[in-house]
Amino acid sequence: MKRIWSGEMLADSEETITVLQWNILAQSLGENGDFCLCPGEALQWEHRRELLLKEILSHGADIVCLEEVDCFNELSNGLHPLGYSGIWVPKPDSPCLQYKNNMGPDGNAIFFSKEKFSLIKSYHHVLRMQDETCTKSTVLICELVHLKTGKDITLMVTHLKAKETPEFMEVRKNQSIHIVKLLNEITNQKKKSNIILAGDFNASLEEPAYKLLREAGMSSAYETVCGAEPEYTTWKVRGERGSSPVGDKKRTIDFVFYNSDVIKPVAVLKVPDGVEIGEGRLPNMEFPSDHMLLAVKFDI
């Protein structure tokens, strides 16, 4: 699948970093997700494993932010020999565990290039409602130092509650409120905070979950470079089996946000059009997830 960069495509330098964001589709959720136009072979792990690694490595990423990762060890085995170090946190009460022959719980992961970054510390929070009730989502946080410039970058990766019901929109709103509190804590602790927040937010641009993050000072990398968010970040066709709505679903719900006076997005990887991905939409034999991979080049 052809991908094109948009923006200032100058030669990469030691002060340019590439950040990748991708919900890779957990194996158990892919096999049981009723992607009715997707060939069964395309959902087999033996087929998907190589495609996942190939896609991750295709864009020269220095930082890789992933959701629905139920295959952390397998990805690590492919990425560690190439100079990446990774951190993973499982999702509380992962839905993957309800399926027979699952690969384990899914969760959020961050991989980073050891040639460009050193890890200061990593930790995570289980996101809570305003009444302090725990939800089933986490935010994984890694504090990195860029070895060339000595600048600190705080990476935050999350995956908010899915589905479009009013009840779950309220959950996402509360989860975003918790993230905003964490953002404020980080900025108050550091004189100069360079924050990148990436993930599958399961929220459209009209939802409170998205608006709260923007109102908290988080800028969208894609909007900064292109003037708008991508046309879509997930595009799938569901059948009648399972609990998800039937039919074609095309939404923009994955984002790369940033808050910094120092780091600046200069180019983004454009999403392919409908002709390019095909009538069966996502996933397919060429692309192993129902979410499109996003990538941003930052000057640091």
C-alpha positions in Angstrom: 0.0 0.0 0.0 1.5 3.3 -1.1 2.0 5.9 1.6 3.0 9.5 0.8 4.5 12.1 3.2 3.0 15.6 3.3 4.8 18.7 4.6 8.5 19.8 4.7 10.3 16.8 3.5 13.8 17.9 4.1 16.6 15.3 4.6 16.3 13.7 8.0 18.9 15.0 10.4 19.9 14.1 14.0 17.5 16.7 15.2 14.5 15.2 13.3 12.5 12.4 15.0 9.8 10.2 13.5 6.9 9.2 15.7 4.6 6.3 14.7 1.1 5.8 16.1 -0.9 2.6 15.4 -3.7 0.5 16.8 -2.4 -2.8 15.4 -5.6 -4.9 16.1 -5.2 -7.5 18.8 -5.1 -11.0 17.3 -8.1 -12.3 19.2 -10.2 -9.2 18.3 -9.3 -9.6 14.7 -10.2 -13.3 14.5 -13.5 -12.6 16.3 -14.3 -9.1 14.9 -16.5 -10.2 12.0 -14.6 -8.3 9.4 -17.0 -9.8 6.8 -15.1 -8.7 3.7 -11.7 -9.7 4.9 -10.3 -13.0 3.8 -9.8 -15.4 6.7 -6.2 -15.9 5.7 -5.5 -12.2 6.2 -6.4 -12.6 9.9 -4.2 -15.5 10.7 -1.3 -14.7 13.0 1.3 -16.3 10.7 0.3 -13.9 8.0 -0.2 -10.8 10.2 3.0 -11.1 12.2 5.3 -10.3 9.3 3.1 -7.5 8.0 3.0 -5.8 11.4 6.8 -5.8 11.6 7.2 -4.7 8.0 4.8 -1.8 8.4 6.3 -0.7 11.7 9.8 -0.7 10.1 8.7 0.9 6.8 8.7 4.5 7.9 12.0 5.0 9.8 10.3 5.5 13.2 12.4 6.5 16.1 9.4 6.2 18.5 6.6 3.6 18.0 3.3 4.0 19.9 1.0 1.0 19.7 -2.4 -0.1 21.0 -4.2 -3.4 21.2 -0.8 -5.1 21.6 -1.3 -8.8 22.6 2.0 -9.8 21.0 4.6 -7.7 22.8 7.2 -10.5 23.0 6.8 -11.3 19.3 7.2 -7.7 18.3 10.1 -7.3 20.7 11.9 -10.2 19.2 11.7 -8.5 15.8 12.5 -5.0 16.9 15.1 -5.4 19.7 17.8 -6.7 17.3 17.3 -3.6 15.2 18.0 -1.3 18.1 14.6 -0.7 19.7 13.8 -1.0 23.4 10.1 -1.5 24.4 7.7 -1.1 27.3 4.2 -2.6 27.5 1.3 -2.4 30.0 -1.7 -4.7 29.7 -5.2 -3.5 29.7 -7.2 -4.3 32.9 -9.7 -7.0 32.1 -8.7 -7.2 28.5 -11.5 -8.4 26.2 -9.0 -10.7 24.4 -9.2 -13.0 27.4 -12.8 -14.0 26.7 -11.8 -15.8 23.6 -10.4 -19.4 23.4 -6.8 -19.8 22.3 -6.1 -16.1 22.9 -2.5 -14.7 22.9 -3.0 -13.0 26.3 -4.3 -9.5 27.2 -3.9 -6.6 24.9 -2.4 -3.3 26.0 -0.4 -0.2 25.1 3.3 -0.2 24.1 6.1 2.2 23.3 9.2 1.2 21.4 12.1 3.7 21.0 15.4 3.8 19.2 18.3 3.3 21.7 20.6 5.1 19.2 18.5 8.3 19.6 17.0 8.1 23.1 17.7 7.1 26.6 14.9 6.1 29.0 14.6 8.2 32.2 11.6 6.3 33.6 8.4 4.7 32.5 5.1 4.3 34.4 1.4 4.0 33.8 -2.0 5.0 35.2 -5.3 3.2 35.1 -7.7 5.9 33.9 -10.5 6.8 36.3 -13.9 8.3 36.3 -14.4 11.5 38.2 -15.8 9.5 41.1 -12.4 7.6 41.2 -13.9 4.4 39.7 -11.3 2.6 37.6 -12.0 2.1 33.9 -10.5 -0.5 31.7 -8.1 1.9 29.9 -4.6 2.9 30.8 -2.1 5.6 29.8 1.5 4.5 29.4 4.1 7.2 30.0 7.7 7.2 29.1 10.1 10.0 29.9 13.0 10.0 27.3 16.0 12.1 26.7 17.1 12.8 23.2 20.8 12.0 23.1 21.9 14.4 20.5 20.2 17.6 21.9 19.7 16.6 25.6 16.1 17.6 25.4 13.5 15.6 27.4 10.4 14.3 25.7 7.4 12.8 27.6 5.6 10.1 25.6 2.0 9.3 26.5 0.1 6.4 24.8 -3.5 5.6 25.5 -6.6 3.7 24.2 -9.9 5.0 25.4 -13.2 3.2 25.7 -14.7 2.0 22.5 -18.3 2.2 21.0 -20.4 5.2 20.2 -23.2 5.0 22.8 -23.9 8.0 25.1 -22.8 5.9 28.1 -19.4 5.2 26.6 -19.0 8.7 25.3 -19.3 9.8 28.9 -16.6 7.3 29.9 -14.3 8.7 27.3 -15.0 12.2 28.5 -14.0 11.2 32.1 -10.9 9.4 30.8 -9.8 12.6 29.0 -10.4 14.6 32.1 -8.0 12.3 33.9 -5.4 12.6 31.1 -5.7 16.4 31.3 -4.9 16.2 35.0 -1.8 14.2 34.3 -0.8 16.6 31.6 -1.1 19.5 34.0 1.0 17.6 36.6 3.8 17.0 34.1 3.9 20.6 32.9 3.9 21.9 36.5 6.8 19.6 37.4 9.0 20.7 34.5 10.1 24.2 33.4 10.1 23.1 29.8 7.8 20.1 29.0 7.8 18.5 25.6 4.8 16.2 25.5 3.6 13.9 22.7 0.3 12.2 23.4 -0.7 9.5 20.9 -3.4 6.8 20.8 -6.7 5.4 19.7 -9.2 7.8 21.4 -12.3 6.2 20.0 -13.7 9.7 19.8 -14.6 11.8 16.9 -13.7 15.5 16.6 -17.1 16.5 17.9 -16.8 14.5 21.1 -16.0 16.1 24.5 -13.0 13.6 24.8 -11.3 15.2 21.8 -12.3 18.8 22.7 -11.1 18.6 26.3 -7.6 17.7 25.1 -7.5 20.5 22.6 -8.8 23.0 25.2 -6.0 21.8 27.5 -3.4 23.1 25.0 -2.7 19.9 23.1 -2.2 20.6 19.4 -2.8 18.0 16.6 0.3 17.2 14.6 -1.8 16.3 11.5 -3.9 19.5 11.8 -0.7 21.6 12.2 0.9 20.2 9.0 -2.2 19.6 6.8 -4.8 22.1 8.2 -7.1 19.2 9.2 -7.2 15.8 10.7 -7.0 12.8 8.3 -10.2 11.9 6.4 -10.3 8.6 8.4 -8.1 6.6 10.7 -10.2 3.4 10.8 -12.3 2.1 7.9 -13.9 -1.3 8.2 -17.0 -3.3 7.2 -18.6 -5.4 9.9 -21.0 -8.4 9.5 -23.9 -9.4 11.7 -21.9 -11.5 14.1 -20.7 -9.9 17.2 -21.8 -6.8 19.2 -20.5 -4.0 16.8 -22.8 -2.1 14.5 -23.3 -3.8 11.1 -22.0 -2.1 7.9 -19.3 0.3 6.7 -17.7 2.4 9.4 -15.3 5.2 8.5 -14.1 7.4 11.4 -11.2 9.6 12.5 -10.5 8.6 16.0 -6.7 8.1 16.2 -4.5 11.2 16.9 -1.0 12.4 17.6 -1.1 15.5 19.9 1.8 17.6 21.1 2.4 20.4 23.5 5.7 22.1 23.2 7.5 25.3 22.3 10.5 23.3 21.2 9.4 20.3 19.1 7.4 21.1 15.9 5.7 18.7 13.5 7.0 19.3 10.0 5.6 16.3 8.0 2.9 13.6 8.3 2.2 10.4 6.5 -1.0 10.8 4.5 -3.7 8.1 4.7 -4.5 6.3 1.4 -7.8 6.8 -0.3 -10.6 4.3 -0.7 -9.4 3.1 -4.1 -6.0 2.3 -2.6 -7.2 0.3 0.3 -9.8 -1.6 -1.7 -13.5 -2.3 -1.5 -13.0 -4.8 1.4 -11.5 -1.9 3.5 -9.4 -2.8 6.5 -7.9 -5.2 7.4 -7.0 -6.9 4.2 -4.3 -9.1 2.7 -1.8 -6.2 2.5 -2.6 -4.3 5.7 -3.0 -6.2 9.0 -5.2 -3.8 11.1 -8.5 -2.1 10.9 -6.8 1.2 11.9 -4.4 3.1 9.6 -0.9 3.7 10.8 -0.1 7.4 11.4 3.4 8.9 11.4 4.8 12.4 12.2 8.2 13.9 11.7 9.1 16.4 14.4 12.0 18.9 14.4 13.5 18.9 17.9 
